[in-house]
Amino acid sequence: MIQTGFKINGIGLFFKDYLSFIILIPAFIGGIWQLIELMSISQPYISFFSISQIVPDGILILIFLLLALASIMFPLFLDSILPKKN
């Protein structure tokens, strides 16, 4: 059996221990993003702030950040596994 260094139990325990932070961080980021977008239109539009849109906005931002991080890390990963040419 191949060991990858990750244990499913460890990942499960991490999510169990930090579930509130995992939910809170996207909500906070989504709320800030929504507030900035509404203020960029006009300050009176802040009254249209939607609580139900906070979590989807935060998740969208986290997806963008993960894609950006993956695009940065992928070339570094390839350099580490591909043999060097002399």
C-alpha positions as CSV (number, residue, x, y, z in Angstrom):
1,M,0.0,0.0,0.0
2,I,1.3,3.5,-0.9
3,Q,1.5,6.0,1.9
4,T,1.0,9.6,0.9
5,G,1.8,11.2,4.3
6,F,-1.9,12.2,4.8
7,K,-4.1,10.2,7.1
8,I,-7.8,10.3,6.6
9,N,-8.3,10.3,10.4
10,G,-6.1,13.3,10.7
11,I,-8.0,15.2,8.1
12,G,-11.3,14.3,9.7
13,L,-10.1,15.4,13.1
14,F,-8.9,18.7,11.6
15,F,-12.3,19.4,10.1
16,K,-14.0,18.3,13.4
17,D,-11.8,20.6,15.5
18,Y,-11.8,23.7,13.3
19,L,-15.2,23.5,11.6
20,S,-16.3,26.8,13.0
21,F,-13.3,28.6,11.6
22,I,-13.7,26.8,8.3
23,I,-17.3,28.2,8.1
24,L,-16.4,31.6,9.6
25,I,-13.5,32.6,7.3
26,P,-15.4,32.3,4.0
27,A,-18.4,34.1,5.5
28,F,-16.2,37.0,6.8
29,I,-14.4,37.3,3.4
30,G,-17.7,37.1,1.5
31,G,-19.2,39.8,3.7
32,I,-16.3,42.2,3.2
33,W,-16.3,41.5,-0.6
34,Q,-20.0,42.2,-0.8
35,L,-19.7,45.4,1.3
36,I,-16.8,46.7,-1.0
37,E,-18.8,45.9,-4.1
38,L,-21.9,47.7,-2.9
39,M,-19.8,50.7,-1.7
40,S,-18.1,50.9,-5.2
41,I,-21.6,51.4,-6.7
42,S,-22.8,53.9,-4.2
43,Q,-23.0,54.1,-0.4
44,P,-26.8,54.1,-0.2
45,Y,-26.7,50.6,-1.8
46,I,-25.2,49.2,1.4
47,S,-28.8,48.9,2.5
48,F,-29.1,46.0,0.0
49,F,-26.5,44.0,1.9
50,S,-27.7,40.3,1.7
51,I,-26.9,38.0,4.6
52,S,-27.7,35.0,2.5
53,Q,-25.1,35.9,-0.1
54,I,-22.2,36.1,2.4
55,V,-21.2,32.4,2.4
56,P,-21.4,31.9,-1.4
57,D,-19.3,35.0,-2.0
58,G,-16.7,33.8,0.5
59,I,-16.5,30.4,-1.1
60,L,-16.1,32.0,-4.5
61,I,-13.2,34.0,-3.2
62,L,-11.6,31.0,-1.6
63,I,-11.9,29.1,-4.9
64,F,-10.2,32.0,-6.7
65,L,-7.4,32.0,-4.1
66,L,-6.9,28.2,-4.4
67,L,-6.7,28.4,-8.2
68,A,-4.2,31.2,-7.9
69,L,-2.1,29.2,-5.4
70,A,-2.3,26.1,-7.5
71,S,-1.1,28.0,-10.6
72,I,1.8,29.2,-8.6
73,M,2.6,25.9,-7.0
74,F,2.2,23.6,-10.0
75,P,5.4,24.7,-11.8
76,L,7.3,24.3,-8.6
77,F,5.9,20.8,-8.2
78,L,6.9,19.9,-11.7
79,D,10.4,21.2,-11.2
80,S,10.8,19.0,-8.2
81,I,9.6,15.7,-9.8
82,L,10.9,16.0,-13.3
83,P,14.6,15.1,-13.9
84,K,17.0,17.9,-14.6
85,K,18.5,18.0,-18.2
86,N,22.2,18.7,-18.4
